Amino acid sequence: MAEMLVRDKSPLSLQAGKRPAERTMEELLEAGVINMDKPMGPTSHQATAWVREILHVEKIGHGGTLDPKVSGVLPVATGRAVRSLNLVLKSNKEYVCMMRLHRDKSEEIIRKVMATFVGRIYQTPPVRSAVKRQLRTRTIHELEVLEIRGRDVLFRVDCDAGTYIRTLCVDIGDALAVGASMEDLRRTRSGEMTEANAFTLQDIKDAYVEWKEDGNEEWMRRIVQPFEVLFEPLPKVIVKDSAVDAVCHGADLAAVGVYKIDASVEKETLVAFMTAKGEAIGVGRAKMTATEMVSAKEGVAVSTDRVFMPAGTYPKMW
């Protein structure tokens, strides 16, 4: 757990808000996140539409589109949480890929060449991609060769959001001077969400029926998480209860409204505004370091970028 610096040891606590774990199932569906294990075949849009039909929710969205032939982790948000999906779009991703070389190459050379792709790389999106085709820079954080059988190479890659694995395979093939193509791909992680705790469409359907027909919501609670999980990768600024509503109305957070801060926060760091109860308020840019926020007598500590908590959740104190 990150080290927190405390500015106010005894802030005023208001009878407002609710800890995410104490929300009702209906409240979770109003702003929830599902780690769906998307199957091969349907588009991400179609798979998400099926979740909408299963859960009978009006507003739904997904973060980080997977091609129809790609399976794995697809974050799906419901209700108010849809607006915060851009946080997961920017998160690192992990994939397991099966690449096929077009001609033979020794295992030693394959491993040696693939190791050179760790770090900053340049990519042009494929012709059929949904974005403009222009050269872009991405970072490969890890590239681990898991198995080589003849021309088939199984590898795991941890990379920036927006990295095209199909293009990566082509580039590796070019570097090996034999050509290569992506045969199979599975996303195993998106941000903090991993395949180990992902749920299939059948899981979601069965859990919903168990909740509605048997009154047992235990399985549903494991599937539909509070949307605060999307904020987990960000450093936190805990806002005093008395300042929450001002931030909800778009006001910047003054230093006097800070309760606690992640010690790692530096100027211009993207931070998550949280309540003392663990509720997500929004995101903003730090205008002071963590140590400056603790000692400042006045001034803006964090400028508000986006607000996700409805105004009026906490009483107006200004």
Protein Blocks (a to p, Z undefined) as FASTA:
>chain_A
ZZdddfblbbcdddedjdfklpcfklmmmoccddddddehiafklmmmmmmmmnopabdc
dehiadfklgcjddddehjllmmmmmmmmpccddddddddfbdcdfklmmmmmmmmgccd
dddddfklcbdcdddddddfbdcdfbdghjaccddddddehiafklmmmmmmmmnonopa
dfbdcdfbghjbcfklcccfklmmmmmmmmmmnopaklmmmmmccfklmmmmpccddddf
klmmmmmnopacdfklpfbdcfklcghiacddddfkopafbdcddfbdfklmmmpmgdcf
bdcfbdcbdghkaccfZZ
